[in-house]
Amino acid sequence: MAEARRVFIHAVATVTPPAPLTHDPDNDLGALAKQVLGQRLRQASHFIELATIGARLCLNRAGATAPDMAVYVGTALGEVRKTDALFQQVFPPGTGMAAPFDFINATANMAAFYVARLAGASARNLTVTQGLGSFEGALQLGFDDVRAGAVDRALVGGVDENCFPRTAYVRRWPLRDDEVMGEGSAWLYLTHAEPGALAELLSVQRLRAPLDTAGLDHIVCGAQLGAADTGVLTGLNPGATLHHYIERCGSYPTAAGFGVAGQLEGQPARGQWAHVNRDIDGTLLLVRWRVG
């Protein structure tokens, strides 16, 4: 049996609404898409623009793509805006006829298709939906495939958009009255090569057992961690630095992608890191990496 390979993060990118987030953001991404992609994506949805902008930024920073690069997109809500538009067209008092591009864009894997097409990638291309753990689910697949040698490089993202009115969004993703309805696109480029890496990805886990965070220098706290969880983590790791980020991106299901990638943008501190969150069923979602 072949020995498992180590997995390294060579580039990251995030796309979030401009700070400070004092209200629910409603951003037109057309100009940014043209700037980053070199073209306007005609008939592409807001969700596809959000995904492709983040993916292209990440690949530009990686400085290399290849046809055998695999793409893994984690999203809990997918095409919220186009799906709503589609329903309004086909159900009374609509016309009963769906606009062709609204119908096409509402397809579950369309964003991943655009990402792969613009990157010239023809390897596996997957969209993963696992509720609050959608980003971690996509990252687990990418990590396992690179580690096992099934692919040499993987582009992994977590993408979710918001929608208006807010009441339509809250039916899909519960928010407190004081929470900002966020959205975002966060990406990691993984390979088995160490030179030039930002960090080594150590593990992606779903845990029912008590959390073992011994040796961690930095703990990134997901939005679903309560005060009791934070207290336990602090007690287990009195010397660790806690990091919070939801106020920078707003609340959305795959914000964990921003929680991981955002810490690696700029000059991350050296040491052992972990992003910790809790799924709606109580399962702990843990991503661990090492810088330096």
Beta strands, then each sheet from edge to edge (+ up, - down):
strand 1: 7-15
strand 2: 70-74
strand 3: 125-128
strand 4: 153-160
strand 5: 184-191
strand 6: 199-207
strand 7: 218-221
strand 8: 241-243
strand 9: 271-278
strand 10: 284-291
sheet 1: 3+ 2+ 4+ 5- 1+ 6- 10+ 9- 7- 8-
end
